[in-house]
Amino acid sequence: MKLITNNPNFLNYKKKDIEVDYRDVDYLKILEIARDYIHVNYELLTHPLYGSVKPNETIYRSIVLKSNDNLDHNSVVMISEAIETFVKFRKNKETPLWTDTVKEDFGVIDYDLITNAIERIIK
């Protein structure tokens, strides 16, 4: 499995069968990187817009994928819709310039949601 993330909380994350692909990029770029993986036969294991925070409000996004033998059409549709949704939300309101404390909170939320999802996936 592959974890694509821009959340620095995952820099030292060690979990069997999880390869962390950390990128110092924005939310949209994480979605685009996930899309690129999907186009070379990876499948989404977590929803690209999980959580209750609007995509234009948080700065962190983490996505879990697994290698597949062929193109997963559901993943293609889901990541395309996620990118469209993000762009639509951002047109309505840009992501605020958050304080470091708020950024840390978003990082904790993202980390907690994804690590819990990974635990459910691995079982």
Residue pairs with C-beta under 8 A, 6 or more apart in sequence:
1 17
1 18
1 19
1 45
1 64
1 65
1 66
1 118
1 121
2 18
2 19
2 21
2 37
2 42
2 64
2 65
2 66
2 67
3 10
3 13
3 18
3 19
3 20
3 21
3 62
3 63
3 64
3 114
3 118
4 21
4 23
4 30
4 33
4 34
4 37
4 62
4 63
4 64
4 65
5 20
5 21
5 22
5 23
5 30
5 60
5 61
5 62
5 63
5 110
5 114
6 22
6 23
6 24
6 25
6 26
6 27
6 29
6 30
6 59
6 60
6 61
6 62
7 22
7 60
7 61
7 62
7 107
7 110
7 111
7 114
8 22
8 107
9 107
9 108
9 110
9 111
10 20
10 22
10 62
10 111
10 114
11 20
11 22
13 20
13 115
15 118
15 122
16 122
17 122
18 64
18 118
21 33
23 29
23 30
23 33
25 33
26 59
27 55
27 58
27 59
27 60
27 61
27 86
27 95
28 83
28 86
28 87
28 90
30 61
30 62
30 63
31 48
31 61
31 63
31 79
31 82
31 83
31 86
32 83
34 42
34 44
34 48
34 63
34 65
34 79
35 79
35 80
35 83
37 65
38 44
38 65
38 71
38 72
38 75
38 76
38 79
39 71
39 76
41 67
41 68
41 69
41 70
41 71
41 72
42 65
42 66
42 67
42 68
42 72
42 75
43 65
43 66
43 67
43 68
43 72
43 75
44 63
44 64
44 65
44 72
44 74
44 75
44 78
44 79
45 64
45 65
45 66
45 117
45 121
46 62
46 63
46 64
46 114
46 117
46 121
47 78
47 82
48 61
48 63
48 78
48 79
48 82
49 55
49 82
49 85
49 86
50 113
50 117
51 58
51 109
51 110
51 113
53 106
53 109
54 89
55 61
55 82
55 85
55 86
55 89
55 90
56 86
56 89
56 90
56 92
56 93
56 94
56 95
57 95
57 96
58 95
58 106
58 109
58 110
59 95
59 98
59 103
59 106
60 106
60 107
60 109
60 110
61 110
62 110
62 111
62 113
62 114
64 114
64 117
64 118
64 121
65 75
98 106
